[in-house]
Amino acid sequence: MKLKPFIFPKPFPIPSLFSFSMQRCFPFSTSSTPSRHSFDDVVPGCSAVYRHALKFQRPATIRWSPRLENTSSFIGSITRGPARVNSKTGKFGVHTLLKVRRSNQPNSSSFRLLLMMWNSVAELASEHLKPNDFIYVSGSLGSYTKPDVTGIRRLYYKLDVKEFKFVAQSSGYQGHKKLESVKAEAGIQSNQNRLYLWQVFFANPNEWWDQRKHKFNPKQPDFKHKDTGEVLWLSKYDPPWVRRQLQLLDSKSAGGGSGGHHSRVTTWVYDE
């Protein structure tokens, strides 16, 4: 009798703890698949105990090292050039002050931090650092006491710098001063243009539409040039002569002294 070969059935996969999709348990994972769930969402198919264990597992332990003790980093501006330290050990060192803003807002407060630099770092600082340089520093944070002007000893902080780098002053932080300067210059230029336009207006007011009494919207201009479309608004910041000239113009118009289409305001009233 001829024996038939025995065919084993296809084995069934054995589920394990690691067969669960990490995307199912943690929708915030680095998978490129987008997820609409947040960290605390309850996702069906994943053990709540398992998720809780991973979320609150004990952080890793590292070995203590002197270079890690009180390690801090700051970004700020140098307020004065590096000055040499009179060291009793003969080491070459320099010190300077760093001005650190509490935030990147233009009017935010700031504090000063003493920077201590030694050996090769001090040599680099002496060679390259100068006032107003915008830098990143990192090192060990410490403190010292020093009497103030009243003789009371105060606590101050210092950084034993291990590394420093120059920071490219991008649009955000750098230059709030520069940004404010640009805005001020733009405001001055705009104001000068307005004053010039008022002079053009008073030179021949009949070439402008007077819309003060016919404004359907307060945002509409008070005067609009009939040909060029240039516009003018009255402002509380206008110099006094603008108001005086308008009063003179209105009084002439009310008295019928407009004098036709090409009449001009010939009497200019300025405040010295």
Buried (B, 14 or more C-beta within 10 A) or exposed (E): EEEEEEEEEEEEEEEEEEEBEEBBBBBEEEEEEEBEEEEEEEBEEBEEEEBEEEEEEEEEEEEEEEEEEEEBEBBBBBEEEBEEBEEEEEEBBBBBBBBBBEEEEEEEEEEEBBBBBBEEBBBBBBEEBEEEBBBEBBBBBBEEEEEEEEEEEEEBEBBBBBEBEEBEEEEEBBBBEEEEEEEEEEEEEEBEEBBEBBEBBBEBBBBBBBBEEEEEEEEEBBBBBEEEEBBBEBEEEBEEBBBBBBEBBEEBBEEEEEEEEEBEBEEEEEEE
